Amino acid sequence: MKSNYKRLGEYIKEVNNRNTNLENVKLLGVSIQKVFIPSIANTIGTDMSTYKLIKKNQFAYGPVTSRNGDKISVALLNDYEEAMISQAYTSFEVIDEDALLPEYLMMWFRRPEFDRYARFMSHGSAREIFGWEEMCNTLLPVPTITKQKKIVKEYNVLVDRIKLNKKFIQKLEETAEAIYRQWFVDFEFPDENGKPYKSNGGEMEFNKELDKEIPKGWEVERLENLIESASEKHDFKKENLIFFNTSDILDGEFLHNNYSPVDKMPGQAKKQIKRDDILYSEIRPENKRFALVRVDAEDYVVSTKLMVLRRIQNKLSSFRIYNFLTQEFFISELQQSADGRSGTFPQITFEEDIIHKLLIIGDRKIEKKWDDFLEIYYKQLFSRKDEIRMLEQMSSIILSKVATMEA
């Protein structure tokens, strides 16, 4: 053990303040992402005086580790001056912040190595517990407070940038969703005078397929006339390829870029893909396992559980089709279809659930405006998401540096 590794119990003490005065404060839980989240527990009829109060810069963790997979739920309270947590959590605080910064300690808890340690040290029969004694016996490097502040600042710069990007993405997605609904659902796109079309007397006509009126000059197209489910088998001419299963994509993102030997790939690694293809999981649409292929993909091979949706005509751009397929209402409809089927997993098929869906298409002018917006929108969206992944990788490197810090 390095000389600057110290027993954590020398720096922390347990806190057990009960809500005896029934304080009206936020009830929180601790997630495996190591943050406090609003509790979803049903507290009707519950004696809230038995719950614990926790203050800013104090910690809470769930000692039961057997139900969390490979994670331990632990977090530092930053966003509230005071909050309430279940009595099932253990709460504690740093004794002397001039010796150990709470933010530095939280960095140690965020390391995957700590999760593995906590699971290894957990014990019990019916359920495994990482108790207070085990927490206190944890060993970690405790450098000078100056070095602690320096690495905390370095880490927080990346974390703050990640948070900023996530907020930007949220606003961006809300804006795109609002515009889509305004233009293609409410038909209040700007007319030639810049005024909302429908509410300012825009001419409408009845559409039999939709059983409602739509703007004159607009049309409706079945998805089977716009896309196909491609099933080209990969030629496997290379020794190493990048394999994507359903779990390897999420809400437009490819979660890794790792090459693997072809002879070590699972049996479902079969499909070849191309730039502008749309990957869409057949299982649980609500999980948003979909992505638009934005690069040349000769080195990619995907699972048979991923539909490869490919344009069969250039009437609409890939962005336009991808945007429609990932609208919340469309995902909800697919999930309802999946839930209505018997089987191990809620599953959809291209033939039964997608090809008959109707896509409303505006006139040439509106479609051009919407396409121009989508090009800018996705450029910004994907750029921010790519930056988040890069920043997360950098923050992981900084967390790994904590273990090698000298006094």
ZIQUI-V670721 format. One record per pair of residues at least 12 apart in sequence whose C-alpha atoms are under 10 Angstrom apart, sorted by the first residue. I is the first residue (numbers start at 0). J is the second residue. Records with the same first field share a line. If there is no record, write none. Layout:
BEGIN
I->J, J
END
This chain:
BEGIN
0->138, 139, 140
1->139, 140, 403, 404, 405, 406
2->140, 141, 405, 406
3->138, 139, 140, 141, 142, 143, 403, 404, 405, 406
4->137, 138, 139, 140, 141, 142, 402, 403, 404, 405, 406
5->136, 137, 138, 139, 140, 141, 142
6->134, 135, 136, 137, 138, 139, 140, 141
7->93, 99, 104, 133, 134, 135, 136, 137, 138, 139, 140, 141
8->93, 94, 131, 132, 133, 134, 135, 136, 137, 138
9->93, 94, 95, 135, 136
10->92, 93, 94, 95, 96, 98, 99, 100, 135, 141
11->58, 91, 92, 93, 94, 95, 96, 99, 101, 134, 135
12->90, 91, 92, 93, 94, 131, 135
13->57, 58, 59, 89, 90, 91, 92, 93, 94, 131, 135
14->51, 52, 53, 54, 57, 58, 59, 89, 90, 91, 92
15->50, 51, 52, 53, 86, 88, 89, 90, 91
16->49, 50, 51, 52, 53, 54, 83, 86, 90
17->47, 48, 49, 50, 51, 52, 53, 83, 84, 85, 86
18->46, 47, 48, 49, 50, 51, 52, 53, 82, 83, 84
19->46, 47, 48, 49, 50, 51, 52
20->47, 48
21->46, 47, 48, 49, 50, 52, 83
22->47, 48, 52, 81, 82, 83
23->81, 82, 83
24->52, 79, 80, 81, 82, 83, 84
25->37, 38, 52, 79, 81, 82, 83, 84
26->38, 39, 40, 42, 47, 50, 51, 52, 81, 82, 83, 84, 85
27->39, 40, 53, 76, 82, 83, 84, 85
28->40, 59, 60, 61, 72, 73, 74, 82, 83, 84, 85, 88
29->58, 59, 60, 61, 71, 72, 73, 74, 75, 76, 84, 85, 88
30->60, 61, 67, 70, 71, 72, 73, 74
31->60, 61, 67, 68, 69, 70, 71, 72, 73, 74
32->70, 71, 72, 73, 74, 109
33->59, 60, 70, 71, 72, 73, 74, 75, 105, 108, 109
34->59, 72, 73, 74, 75, 76, 77
35->58, 59, 72, 73, 74, 75, 76, 77, 78, 79, 82, 84
36->74
37->84
38->83, 84, 85
40->85
47->83, 84, 85, 86
48->86
49->84, 85, 86
50->83, 84, 85, 86, 87, 88
51->82, 83, 84, 85, 86, 87, 88, 89, 90
52->81, 82, 83, 84, 85, 86, 90
53->75, 76, 79, 80, 81, 82, 83, 84, 90, 91, 92
54->75, 76, 77, 79, 80, 81, 82, 83, 90, 91, 92
55->75, 76, 77, 78, 79, 80, 81, 82, 92
56->74, 75, 76, 77, 78, 79, 80, 81, 91, 92, 93, 96, 100, 101, 102
57->74, 75, 76, 77, 80, 81, 90, 91, 92, 93, 101
58->73, 74, 75, 76, 77, 88, 89, 90, 91, 92, 93, 101, 104, 105
59->72, 73, 74, 75, 76, 84, 85, 87, 88, 89, 90, 91, 92
60->72, 73, 74, 75, 87, 88, 89, 90, 91, 129, 130, 131, 134
61->73, 74, 85, 86, 87, 88, 89, 90, 128, 129, 130
62->87, 88, 89, 117, 121, 127, 128, 129, 130, 131, 133, 134
63->87, 88, 118, 121, 122, 123, 126, 127, 128, 129, 130
64->114, 117, 118, 119, 120, 121, 122, 126, 127, 128, 129, 130
65->118, 121, 122, 123, 125, 126, 127, 128, 129
66->126, 127
67->118
68->114, 118
69->111, 114, 115, 116, 117, 118, 119
70->109, 111, 113, 114, 115, 117, 118
71->108, 109, 111, 113, 114, 115, 116, 117, 118, 129
72->88, 108, 109, 114
73->88, 89, 90, 105, 108, 109, 114
74->90, 105, 108, 109
75->90, 91, 92, 101, 102, 104, 105, 108
76->101
77->102
89->130, 131
90->131
91->131
96->144
97->143, 144, 145
98->141, 142, 143, 144, 145, 147
99->141, 142, 143, 144, 147, 148
100->141, 144, 147, 148, 151
101->147, 151
102->147, 148, 150, 151, 152, 154, 155
103->141, 144, 146, 147, 148, 149, 150, 151, 152, 154, 398, 401
104->139, 140, 141, 147, 151, 401
105->151
106->150, 151, 154, 394, 395, 397, 398, 399, 401
107->139, 140, 398, 399, 400, 401, 402
108->398
109->395, 398, 399
110->395, 396, 397, 398, 399, 401, 402
111->395, 398, 399
112->399, 402
113->137, 139
116->129, 133, 137
117->129, 130, 133, 134, 137
120->133, 134, 137
121->133
139->401, 402, 403, 404
140->401, 402, 403, 404, 405, 406
141->401, 402, 404, 405, 406
142->401, 403, 404, 405, 406
143->404, 405, 406
144->406
145->406
146->404, 405, 406
147->401, 404, 406
150->397, 398, 400, 401, 404
151->397, 398, 401
153->394, 397
154->393, 394, 395, 396, 397, 398
155->394
156->390, 394
157->387, 389, 390, 391, 392, 393, 394, 397
158->387, 390, 391, 393, 394
160->386, 387, 390, 391
161->383, 384, 386, 387, 388, 389, 390, 391, 394
162->387
163->383, 387
164->380, 382, 383, 384, 386, 387
165->380, 383, 384, 387
167->379, 380, 383
168->376, 379, 380, 381, 382, 383, 384
169->380
171->376, 377, 379, 380
172->376, 377, 380
174->376
175->322, 369, 372, 373, 376, 377
176->322, 326, 327
178->369, 372
179->322, 323, 326, 369
180->326
181->195
182->195, 196, 197, 361, 365, 369
183->213, 214, 358, 359, 360, 361, 365
184->213, 359
185->197, 198, 213
186->198, 201, 203, 212, 213, 214, 361
187->199, 201, 214
188->361, 365
189->365
190->365
196->214
197->213, 214
201->213, 214, 215
202->214, 215, 216
203->215, 216, 217
204->216, 217
206->218, 219
207->219
208->220, 221, 357
209->357, 358, 359
213->359, 360, 361
214->361, 362
215->361, 362
216->360, 361, 362, 363
217->359, 360, 361, 362, 363, 365
218->358, 359, 360, 361, 362
219->357, 358, 359, 360, 361
220->355, 356, 357, 358, 359, 360
221->353, 354, 355, 356, 357, 358, 359
222->310, 320, 324, 353, 354, 355, 356, 357, 358
223->310, 311, 349, 350, 353, 354, 355, 356, 357
224->310, 311, 312, 314, 354, 355
225->308, 309, 310, 311, 312, 313, 314, 315, 320, 354, 358
226->276, 277, 307, 308, 309, 310, 311, 312, 313, 317, 320, 353, 354
227->306, 307, 308, 309, 310, 311, 312, 349, 350, 353, 354
228->276, 277, 278, 305, 306, 307, 308, 309, 310, 311, 348, 349, 350, 353, 354
229->270, 271, 272, 276, 306, 307, 308, 309, 310
230->269, 270, 271, 272, 303, 305, 306, 307, 308
231->269, 270, 271, 272, 307
232->268, 269, 270, 271, 272, 300, 301, 303
233->268, 269, 270, 271, 272, 297, 298, 299, 300, 301
234->269, 270, 271, 297, 300
235->261, 262, 269, 271, 297, 298, 299, 300
236->261, 298
237->260, 261, 297, 298
238->258, 259, 260, 261, 262
239->257, 258, 259, 260, 261, 262, 263, 264, 298, 299
240->256, 257, 258, 259, 260, 261, 264, 297, 298, 299, 300
241->255, 256, 257, 258, 259, 260, 261, 264, 268, 296, 297, 298, 299, 300, 301
242->255, 256, 257, 258, 259, 260, 261, 264, 265, 267, 268, 269, 270, 298, 299, 300, 301, 302
243->255, 256, 257, 267, 268, 270, 278, 299, 300, 301, 302, 303, 305
244->265, 267, 268, 280, 288, 300, 301, 302, 303, 304, 305
245->278, 279, 280, 281, 282, 287, 288, 289, 301, 302, 303, 304, 305, 306
246->280, 286, 288, 289
247->288, 289, 290, 301
248->278, 279, 280, 287, 288, 289, 290, 291, 305
249->279, 280, 286, 287, 288, 289, 290
250->279, 286, 287, 288, 289, 290, 291, 325
251->277, 278, 279, 287, 288, 289, 290, 291, 292, 293, 321, 325, 377, 380, 381, 384
252->288, 289, 290, 291, 292, 381, 384, 385, 388
253->288, 289, 290, 291, 292, 385
254->388
255->388
256->299
258->298, 299
261->300
264->300
265->302
266->302, 303
267->300, 301, 302, 303, 304, 305
268->299, 300, 301, 302, 303, 304
269->299, 300, 301, 302, 303, 304
270->299, 300, 301, 302, 303, 304, 305, 306, 307
271->296, 297, 298, 299, 300, 301, 302, 307
272->292, 295, 296, 297, 298, 299, 300, 301, 307, 308, 309
273->291, 292, 293, 294, 295, 296, 297, 298, 299, 300, 307, 309
274->291, 292, 293, 294, 295, 296, 297, 309, 317
275->290, 291, 292, 293, 294, 295, 296, 308, 309, 310, 316, 317, 318, 321
276->290, 291, 292, 293, 294, 296, 306, 307, 308, 309, 310, 317, 321
277->289, 290, 291, 292, 293, 305, 306, 307, 308, 309, 310, 317, 318, 320, 321, 324
278->290, 291, 292, 301, 302, 304, 305, 306, 307, 308, 309, 321
279->291, 304, 305, 306, 307, 308, 321, 324, 325, 349
280->302, 303, 304, 305, 306, 307, 346, 347, 348
281->303, 304, 305, 306, 333, 337, 344, 345, 346, 347, 348, 349
282->304, 305, 334, 337, 344, 345, 346, 347, 348
283->330, 333, 334, 335, 336, 337, 338, 344, 345, 346, 347
284->325, 329, 330, 331, 332, 333, 334, 335, 336, 337, 345, 346, 347
285->327, 329, 330, 331, 332, 333, 334, 335, 337, 345
286->330, 334
287->325, 327, 330
288->305
289->305, 306, 307, 321, 324, 325
290->321, 325
291->307, 308, 317, 318, 321, 322
292->307, 317
293->381
304->346
306->347, 348, 349
307->349
308->320, 321, 349
314->360
315->360, 366, 367, 370
316->366, 370, 373, 374
317->370, 374
318->369, 370, 371, 372, 373, 374, 376, 377
319->366, 369, 370, 371, 373, 374
320->358
322->373, 377
323->358, 359
324->353, 356, 358
329->353, 356
332->352, 353, 356
333->345, 346, 347, 348, 352, 353
334->346, 347, 352
335->347
336->348, 351, 352
337->352
END
